[in-house]
Amino acid sequence: MISFSVDLLKKQDIDIQGEEPPSFLDVGNSEMISFRDNVRYKLHISLVSGGVLIKGCVNSGYEGVCGRCLEHFKGEFGTSELCLFYENVCGAELDISEDVRAALVVEIPMNCICGENCLGLCPRCGCNLNREQCSCEDTDDGNNPWSELNKLKL
């Protein structure tokens, strides 16, 4: 739970940092991605005219299967520009857990890629082009459904 004292905030700005377990994300693991790292956050909370402003960063890690080469790898996701605003804050303590979780969940990659330069798999023989050069020839054998597009005069 990520929360802070509203009474303390009336006296001074608050800096909080910490970690939450992977279950904080409330996202299930799958064959392509799993969450095993803690969620880390570092937030600065200040009282501004009209409400409470929270700025900071939140991130976590994952283990995934690359969508191009099918290799297992570890990756990071998160945001260094978290910005939340709350109007009319009342009560002794404000729980911001759900809003922080929602901001982080949208940063989870939809298609995990092990690296920008990943070459993927050969579409003909299936070898991992990051590890080895395949012996497939790059010729058009007429079975390519897109080959007709090459005949267009644009």
Backbone bond lengths (Angstrom), bond angles and torsions (degrees), N, CA, C in turn:
res aa  C-N    CA-C-N  psi(-1)  N-CA   C-N-CA  omega(-1)  CA-C   N-CA-C  phi
1 M - - - 1.453 - - 1.526 108.70 -
2 I 1.302 115.74 129.39 1.461 121.79 178.21 1.526 107.31 -107.73
3 S 1.308 115.67 112.23 1.462 119.89 -178.33 1.525 109.34 -147.25
4 F 1.327 115.38 167.85 1.460 120.85 178.24 1.523 109.48 -149.87
5 S 1.326 114.44 161.90 1.455 122.22 -178.95 1.525 110.24 -84.03
6 V 1.305 116.77 121.28 1.454 122.19 178.81 1.527 109.74 -69.03
7 D 1.316 117.95 -35.73 1.470 121.33 179.16 1.525 110.96 -63.35
8 L 1.328 118.03 -42.39 1.462 121.37 177.77 1.518 110.96 -65.07
9 L 1.324 116.50 -35.60 1.455 121.13 -179.71 1.526 111.53 -64.49
10 K 1.322 117.73 -28.86 1.467 121.18 178.42 1.522 111.53 -67.89
11 K 1.338 117.02 -20.35 1.460 121.84 -179.08 1.528 112.33 -97.28
12 Q 1.352 117.28 -32.98 1.467 120.69 -175.50 1.520 110.17 -161.21
13 D 1.334 115.49 161.28 1.468 120.16 173.48 1.522 108.31 -68.20
14 I 1.330 116.08 155.51 1.461 121.58 -177.87 1.526 109.23 -122.99
15 D 1.314 115.51 133.60 1.461 121.82 171.41 1.518 107.52 -112.82
16 I 1.328 116.07 125.10 1.461 119.50 177.37 1.528 108.89 -127.71
17 Q 1.308 115.09 145.86 1.454 120.69 174.07 1.513 107.64 -147.54
18 G 1.306 114.89 154.96 1.460 118.85 -179.54 1.509 111.25 173.62
19 E 1.316 113.30 -167.87 1.461 121.03 -179.14 1.522 109.41 -136.34
20 E 1.303 114.34 149.23 1.467 122.72 174.26 1.522 107.25 -124.88
21 P 1.328 117.78 153.62 1.473 119.88 179.27 1.524 111.26 -68.43
22 P 1.345 117.49 161.80 1.472 120.67 179.94 1.529 112.90 -57.03
23 S 1.325 117.84 -27.32 1.467 120.94 179.27 1.529 111.65 -64.11
24 F 1.328 117.85 -16.84 1.462 122.76 177.00 1.531 110.85 -57.94
25 L 1.335 116.98 -33.27 1.465 121.09 -179.25 1.522 112.64 -66.09
26 D 1.331 117.19 -28.14 1.458 123.03 -177.99 1.533 111.28 56.57
27 V 1.347 114.00 40.72 1.463 121.87 178.72 1.520 106.76 -124.91
28 G 1.300 116.92 131.28 1.456 120.34 -178.49 1.523 112.66 -77.38
29 N 1.306 115.08 150.68 1.463 121.12 174.72 1.523 109.33 -76.38
30 S 1.331 115.84 154.70 1.463 121.03 177.61 1.520 108.45 -136.75
31 E 1.320 116.47 -175.58 1.458 120.83 177.67 1.523 111.24 -68.75
32 M 1.318 117.73 -26.07 1.465 121.69 -175.18 1.529 113.75 -94.97
33 I 1.340 117.74 -23.58 1.463 120.29 -177.44 1.526 109.78 -151.78
34 S 1.326 115.46 139.97 1.464 120.28 176.35 1.526 108.67 -140.46
35 F 1.313 114.62 147.31 1.456 121.93 -176.08 1.519 109.47 -111.48
36 R 1.340 115.51 114.32 1.460 121.09 -178.91 1.527 112.66 -124.35
37 D 1.332 116.99 -15.08 1.470 121.15 -179.05 1.520 110.14 -87.50
38 N 1.330 115.49 150.64 1.457 120.43 175.66 1.521 110.51 -68.13
39 V 1.315 115.77 153.76 1.455 122.85 174.02 1.533 106.60 -85.09
40 R 1.337 116.30 123.20 1.454 121.41 -178.59 1.534 108.87 -107.48
41 Y 1.331 115.61 138.32 1.461 119.82 178.74 1.526 110.37 -138.62
42 K 1.323 114.00 149.76 1.455 122.74 175.63 1.522 106.07 -143.35
43 L 1.334 116.63 111.99 1.458 121.16 -170.68 1.524 111.72 -127.28
44 H 1.329 115.42 145.58 1.462 122.29 173.36 1.526 106.53 -115.86
45 I 1.324 116.38 125.07 1.463 121.98 -175.49 1.517 108.28 -117.12
46 S 1.325 115.98 128.80 1.463 119.52 -179.74 1.521 110.23 -138.31
47 L 1.313 114.32 153.10 1.453 122.08 177.59 1.526 107.31 -91.01
48 V 1.312 116.16 121.50 1.461 121.42 178.41 1.517 107.83 -121.33
49 S 1.323 116.04 164.90 1.459 118.01 -179.34 1.521 109.47 -60.80
50 G 1.283 115.57 123.65 1.447 121.14 178.76 1.523 114.98 96.11
51 G 1.335 119.39 -6.62 1.455 118.55 179.16 1.513 114.67 165.22
52 V 1.317 113.88 -156.33 1.458 122.45 -177.32 1.522 108.40 -117.16
53 L 1.341 116.06 130.31 1.453 122.19 180.00 1.523 108.62 -110.77
54 I 1.335 116.05 128.99 1.461 121.95 178.86 1.516 107.85 -121.41
55 K 1.345 115.36 124.55 1.457 121.52 178.21 1.512 107.91 -128.91
56 G 1.322 115.72 150.04 1.452 118.08 177.49 1.506 112.83 163.07
57 C 1.336 114.36 -158.38 1.455 119.92 -179.82 1.523 109.30 -133.95
58 V 1.305 114.30 151.81 1.459 121.94 178.05 1.523 106.85 -145.98
59 N 1.341 116.55 135.13 1.462 119.39 -178.86 1.526 110.71 -155.81
60 S 1.302 113.86 169.68 1.459 121.46 178.88 1.522 108.15 -160.21
61 G 1.306 116.01 177.61 1.448 120.85 178.59 1.517 111.28 -122.14
62 Y 1.305 114.86 167.57 1.460 120.51 179.28 1.515 109.60 -147.86
63 E 1.301 115.36 162.59 1.459 122.19 169.76 1.512 105.83 -112.74
64 G 1.322 116.04 128.00 1.453 119.17 -175.35 1.508 112.75 -135.91
65 V 1.327 114.05 171.73 1.455 122.48 173.64 1.524 105.85 -112.53
66 C 1.325 115.88 124.36 1.454 121.04 -176.71 1.536 110.34 -61.46
67 G 1.318 116.04 133.22 1.454 121.76 179.29 1.519 113.95 -73.26
68 R 1.333 117.42 -10.06 1.467 120.99 178.85 1.524 112.37 -102.59
69 C 1.348 117.11 -47.21 1.470 119.63 -173.01 1.529 113.59 -112.14
70 L 1.328 117.62 -4.51 1.460 124.46 177.92 1.538 114.45 64.94
71 E 1.333 117.14 19.59 1.466 121.81 176.55 1.528 109.51 -87.10
72 H 1.324 115.80 147.31 1.463 121.02 175.10 1.528 109.16 -78.71
73 F 1.336 116.66 141.57 1.463 121.56 179.07 1.523 109.21 -155.44
74 K 1.328 115.29 166.37 1.464 121.41 175.59 1.519 108.42 -108.38
75 G 1.322 116.14 139.29 1.453 120.99 -179.21 1.520 111.49 -137.60
76 E 1.308 115.48 170.74 1.465 123.54 178.72 1.523 109.12 -122.90
77 F 1.305 116.09 150.40 1.456 121.28 172.86 1.515 108.18 -146.21
78 G 1.305 116.39 159.03 1.462 120.22 179.23 1.508 110.90 153.93
79 T 1.322 114.71 -170.41 1.449 120.92 179.82 1.522 109.82 -138.40
80 S 1.308 115.62 138.67 1.464 120.56 175.69 1.528 110.25 -100.28
81 E 1.317 116.49 3.61 1.459 121.43 -176.83 1.532 111.77 -125.23
82 L 1.309 117.26 41.77 1.461 120.59 177.28 1.526 109.09 -65.82
83 C 1.297 116.71 131.66 1.463 121.24 178.94 1.532 108.06 -143.29
84 L 1.321 115.79 116.92 1.465 121.86 179.42 1.518 108.73 -125.17
85 F 1.318 117.02 145.44 1.461 121.42 178.44 1.522 108.86 -134.23
86 Y 1.323 115.55 134.63 1.463 121.75 179.68 1.520 108.78 -124.82
87 E 1.324 116.37 128.34 1.464 121.92 176.38 1.522 109.30 -97.83
88 N 1.314 115.63 155.83 1.462 122.41 174.01 1.529 112.52 47.63
89 V 1.302 116.67 55.13 1.457 121.37 -179.86 1.521 108.93 -78.01
90 C 1.324 115.38 126.10 1.463 120.01 176.99 1.525 108.31 -135.84
91 G 1.297 115.60 160.66 1.453 120.56 -177.40 1.511 110.47 105.90
92 A 1.298 116.58 170.13 1.464 121.61 -177.32 1.519 111.99 -81.39
93 E 1.337 117.03 -30.68 1.456 120.94 -175.77 1.525 109.68 -140.65
94 L 1.317 115.21 144.26 1.469 120.39 179.31 1.519 108.76 -117.72
95 D 1.326 115.63 123.35 1.461 121.95 178.68 1.532 108.08 -95.67
96 I 1.338 115.89 118.99 1.459 121.11 -177.68 1.527 111.48 -110.74
97 S 1.308 116.69 12.90 1.466 122.00 -175.02 1.523 112.87 -55.05
98 E 1.305 117.36 -47.90 1.469 120.50 -175.12 1.521 111.82 -65.85
99 D 1.326 117.30 -38.21 1.463 119.87 -179.96 1.526 111.25 -71.16
100 V 1.323 117.61 -37.36 1.461 121.12 176.47 1.525 109.56 -66.38
101 R 1.331 116.94 -42.81 1.464 121.49 178.84 1.524 110.47 -60.80
102 A 1.334 117.12 -45.60 1.463 121.40 -179.24 1.528 111.40 -62.93
103 A 1.331 117.36 -38.38 1.463 120.90 178.81 1.524 111.08 -66.73
104 L 1.314 117.42 -32.09 1.463 120.66 -179.39 1.525 111.81 -81.39
105 V 1.304 117.68 -37.39 1.468 121.15 -177.01 1.530 111.50 -61.97
106 V 1.323 117.37 -35.32 1.471 118.92 179.67 1.526 111.82 -70.35
107 E 1.315 118.11 -12.51 1.462 122.35 178.83 1.533 112.52 -89.31
108 I 1.327 117.94 -7.40 1.462 120.92 179.20 1.530 108.65 -65.43
109 P 1.324 117.87 127.79 1.472 118.89 -178.47 1.530 111.90 -64.37
110 M 1.316 115.74 137.13 1.463 120.46 178.67 1.516 111.04 -76.57
111 N 1.325 116.56 -34.43 1.462 122.00 178.24 1.519 106.97 -131.58
112 C 1.304 116.68 107.36 1.465 121.52 -177.04 1.526 109.88 -70.83
113 I 1.314 115.78 130.94 1.461 122.05 176.56 1.529 106.96 -126.22
114 C 1.334 116.58 129.74 1.468 120.29 -175.71 1.517 112.63 -67.69
115 G 1.319 118.26 -24.36 1.462 122.02 177.86 1.511 110.78 -173.68
116 E 1.331 115.93 154.85 1.470 120.78 -179.80 1.522 112.21 -57.74
117 N 1.320 116.97 -32.81 1.466 121.10 -175.75 1.530 113.14 -93.87
118 C 1.310 117.70 14.22 1.471 120.48 179.68 1.530 109.34 -62.73
119 L 1.315 116.12 127.64 1.466 121.65 -178.80 1.522 112.59 -87.34
120 G 1.319 117.58 -17.28 1.457 121.42 178.28 1.511 113.58 78.36
121 L 1.318 114.93 -156.14 1.460 122.63 -179.17 1.519 110.42 -105.19
122 C 1.316 116.07 148.79 1.466 120.30 174.61 1.523 107.77 -66.94
123 P 1.322 118.75 130.11 1.466 120.35 -178.92 1.523 113.79 -68.54
124 R 1.327 117.22 -16.46 1.465 119.72 -179.39 1.511 112.52 -94.98
125 C 1.354 116.86 -54.19 1.473 119.11 -174.19 1.519 113.13 -101.54
126 G 1.331 118.02 -16.60 1.453 121.39 176.74 1.519 115.73 83.69
127 C 1.329 119.06 8.13 1.466 119.50 -179.79 1.531 109.58 -75.34
128 N 1.321 115.12 151.65 1.458 121.58 179.42 1.525 108.39 -76.43
129 L 1.313 117.09 111.40 1.467 122.01 -176.22 1.523 112.97 -71.71
130 N 1.319 118.27 -10.63 1.458 121.35 174.81 1.525 110.86 -77.32
131 R 1.316 116.78 -24.82 1.469 121.81 -176.16 1.519 113.65 -101.12
132 E 1.314 116.19 -35.03 1.466 119.26 -174.16 1.519 110.96 -147.48
133 Q 1.299 114.65 157.68 1.464 122.11 175.41 1.526 106.97 -90.13
134 C 1.301 117.73 127.94 1.466 118.85 179.45 1.526 109.88 -84.73
135 S 1.310 115.01 163.92 1.467 119.96 -178.56 1.522 112.22 -100.43
136 C 1.314 116.61 12.51 1.470 120.11 178.55 1.522 109.77 -70.26
137 E 1.315 115.23 139.28 1.461 120.09 176.92 1.517 108.43 -86.20
138 D 1.293 115.14 143.18 1.461 120.70 -178.96 1.525 109.35 -93.46
139 T 1.334 115.46 61.78 1.464 120.32 179.79 1.507 109.20 -113.15
140 D 1.305 114.77 153.26 1.453 121.15 178.98 1.523 108.10 -91.68
141 D 1.317 116.52 110.54 1.466 120.48 -177.15 1.528 112.42 -91.89
142 G 1.324 117.46 8.93 1.453 120.46 178.14 1.523 113.63 88.13
143 N 1.305 117.91 -8.52 1.462 120.90 179.76 1.524 112.47 -90.20
144 N 1.312 116.24 -1.41 1.451 120.18 -179.37 1.529 108.91 -77.57
145 P 1.330 118.55 120.31 1.467 119.84 -178.95 1.526 112.66 -67.58
146 W 1.319 118.54 -16.13 1.450 122.13 -179.00 1.536 112.28 -92.30
147 S 1.308 118.16 -5.32 1.463 120.83 -175.95 1.529 112.06 -62.40
148 E 1.292 118.76 -27.44 1.465 121.64 178.75 1.526 111.37 -64.58
149 L 1.321 117.01 -26.85 1.462 119.91 179.55 1.520 112.05 -67.13
150 N 1.326 116.94 -26.84 1.456 120.58 178.71 1.531 111.94 -66.35
151 K 1.303 117.39 -20.50 1.464 121.43 -178.64 1.533 112.92 -83.70
152 L 1.325 117.01 -10.06 1.459 120.31 -179.78 1.510 111.35 -69.63
153 K 1.314 116.23 139.37 1.465 122.24 175.55 1.522 107.77 -102.69
154 L 1.317 115.31 107.78 1.477 119.84 -178.66 1.500 111.56 -107.22
